[in-house]
Amino acid sequence: MNNKILLLLVCAGLVFTSCVPTKDLIYLQTKDKSETIAPISANASKPYRLQVNDIVKITIKALDSKLVDIFSPSSSQNGNVQSEKSEQGLYFDGFTVDDHGNIRMPVLGEMNVIGNTLEELRVKVEKKLLEEYFNKDANIFVTVKLAGLRFTINGEINSPGIKTVYQEKLNILEAIAHAGDISVVGDRKAVTVMRQTPTGLEMHDIDLTDIKATQSPYFYVQPNDYIYIKPLPQKSWGTGKTGIESLGTIITVLTLVTTTLLLLKK
């Protein structure tokens, strides 16, 4: 009788230790109920500054449309609107920041943009156009956008790979949603973000189960970020993701052991 009770306790212990607790699956929990959570800090949401290999899309509009055409890539002149909207079209029609931090535009030539925000680059292009080619009555209108926010996500994610999202800002939870969410055996408490900066490569772990994650400078994804989700220990144990799966595995193992012992006795 005591052996049966011991066996049941062992099975129950294996079930509860092998399955993933619910609290490890919920995002942005308020773990300290007495603590007041401040809004997202300015550091976390500061504007992105251009780096080498970024691709920007610069659009110029004015009353004199023929003059405007000379500042645009050749494909835009041909009216190839569909190619501009595709990722491939943006790659060929956009302006890539080279190793020296410059972009090269038709007529305007080379322009150093490294470290500029998109707004600073827009002002720079507009100022150069007004000084050299247009007067104030031309009503020029310049827009500058990144040619998609591109990032890589890998590890315990349902749809890993290189993703491109066409929006101004993207937080890490939205990036994970674009990749089909983290799997049950993915570690949400230590999601690694690798980021290239002017001073070198930075790596940082962010706990997405804690609401304090919104205060992190890594909460917002930047172009060319690499996001890696590590597996939980439960994955290597192979007992199952849930209590039912774990119980099924344990029953299978016990059945196999019992059958083997009975065969050996015969």
N, C-alpha and C positions, 0 to 999 in steps of 0.2 A: 504493500500500500504506500509506504514511504517512498519507494522507488518511483511509483507512478506520479506521486505529487511532485517529486523532484524533477521528473521528466517534463511535467506540465509547466513548472516554473521556468525551466531552461528554455522551453519552446516559446513561452510568453516573452521572456527576456530577449530572445533572438528576434522575435517579431517586432518588438517596440524599438530595439536598437538599430535594426537594419532598414526600417522605413524612414522616409524623409519627413520630419515634423512640419506641420502646417505653417508655423511661425517662420520657417526658413524659406517659404514660398511666397510670402506676402511682401509687396513693395512698400516702401516709405511708411513704416510704422512709427508711431510716437512711443518710443520705448520708455521714456521718462514722462509720466503723465503730468507731473507738476511743472515741467519745463515749457516755457513759451517759445515757439519756433518763430524766428525772425524771417522776414521776406528774403528772397534770393538776393545775395549781396551783389554789389556793382562789380566786384572782381569776377564773379561767376558769369555775369552776362555782358562783360565788356566787349566792344566790337572787335571783330577779327582783323588782324594785320597781315597783309599779303606776304607770302614766302615764295622761295624758288619752286618752280614746277606748277604753281597755281595757274589756272586758266581763267581769264576774265572776258566777259562779253561787254563790249562798249558800243552803245547805239547813239548815233547823232542825228538829230532832226532839226530842220530849219525851214524858213520860207522858201529858200532857193534849194529845191530838192536835187537839182543836177550838181550843184557844188558839193552838197553833202555826200553824194555817191563816191567821190574821189577819196573820202576818208574811210570807206567801208571795204571789207574783204571782197574779193572778186565774186564769190558765190552769192553774196547779198545783192550785188548789182544785177545778177541774172535772175533775181526773183525767186531763188530756191529757198522758199520759206520753210518747206517741210524739213529740209536737211538741217536748218538752223535749230529746229526744235529737238532733233535727235541728239543723243550723246555724241555720236560720231560727227554730226554737223557742228556741234559746239566745239569739239576738239579741233577741227580744221578751220573754223571761222573765228574762233576766239583768239585771244592774245596770251601766249604762254610767257610767264616770268622766267627769264633765262638765268644761268648760273651767276651772272653779274647783277641780278636784280632788276633787269630792264625788260620792257616790252617794246616791240617795234611795230608802229602803226603806219599805214599808208600816208604819205605826205608829211605827217607830223614827225616821222622818224622815231629814234629811240627815246625812251622816257624811263627814268629810274622810278620804280614803284615799290621797291622792297620796304616793308615796314609800314606802308600806307594803309589806311582803312579804305573801304570802297568809296566812302564819302569824300575823303581827301583826294583820291584819284579822280573822282568826278570833277571836283573843283579845279584840279590841276589841268585836266583836259579842256574844260570849258574856258579857263583863263587863257590858255595857249591859243585856242581858236579865236577868241575875241581880240587878242593882241595882234595876230598875224593874218587872219583870213576873213573874219566877219566883223560887222559893226553891231552895236547894241540893238539896232532896229531889225536885225535878222531873226530875232526870237529863237535863238538856238536852245535846244533842249537835249541834255546829255544824260544818259542812264548808264550806270556801271553795275554789273552783277557778276558774281562767281558763276562759272559755267557748270553749275551743279555742285552740291556738297557731297563729296566723294569720301567714303570711309570703308574700312575692311572690318568684318566681324567674324570671329572664328571660335572654335571650342564647342561647348555644350549649348549650342543654339540650333533651333529647328531648321533654319535656312541660312547656313554660313555662306560667306563670299564677299565680293566687292559690291558695295551698294552706292548708287548715286541718287540723291534726293534734291528736287528742285524747290527749295525754300530757303529763306534767309537764315533762320535759326532752327536748330534741331537739338533736343536734349537726348540724353543717353537712353531714357525709357522709350522715346519715340524711335530711336535707332534700333533698339531691341525689338520693338513692335514690327518694324519694317523687315526684320529677319525672322519673324514667326515666333518670337518669345523664347526665353531660356527653357531648356528641357527640365524635367523634374529633378534630374540628378546634377543640374548645373549649380555652381556656388554663387548665389546672389549676394553673399556677404563680402566677396573679394573679387569684384570684376576689375580686371586690369585694363588700363588705358595707356597705350604707348603713343607719345606725341612728339613730332619733330619740331624743335624750336630753334631760333637763331643761335642759341648757346649749346645745342646738342639734343640728343634723344632723352626724353623724360618718361618715366614709368610711374604709375600711381594706381593703387587699389582703392576702389570706392565701394562702400557697403550700401547696396540698393534696398536693403530691408529697413534701413534707418532713414527717417525723414531729414536728418541732418545732411544727407547726400546732396540735397538741393543747394547747400551752401558751398559745395566744392567747386573749384575752378574747372574741374573735369566733368561737371554735370552737363555742360553744353558741349556737343561734339564739334570739333573743328575739322576742316578739310585735311584728308590724308591720315586721320586718326586710325589706329589699329586697336580694336576692342577684343579682348580674349576672356572667355568664360571658362574657368577651371572646373573640373568635375568634383563632385562630393565623394567622400570615401565609400558611400553606399554603392557607387557604380562598380568599383573594383571587387566589392564583396560578392556581387552577383546574386544576392538573395531576393531582389525585387525592389520596386520603387514604392509600393504601398504595403500596408499591413496584410492585405489579402494575398498579394503576390508573394510576400515573404513567407506567409503561412503555407501557401501552396508548395513553395520550394522546400520548406522544412519537412512537410508531410511526405513529399517525394523522396527526400533523403532518408527519412526514418523508415519508409516502406522498403526502400532498397536495402538498408542495413538489416531490417528484420528478416527479409526474404533470404539474404545471404547467410545469416545465422542459422535459420531453419534448414537450409540446404546443407550447411556444414555439419549440423547435428545428425542428419540422415546418413 
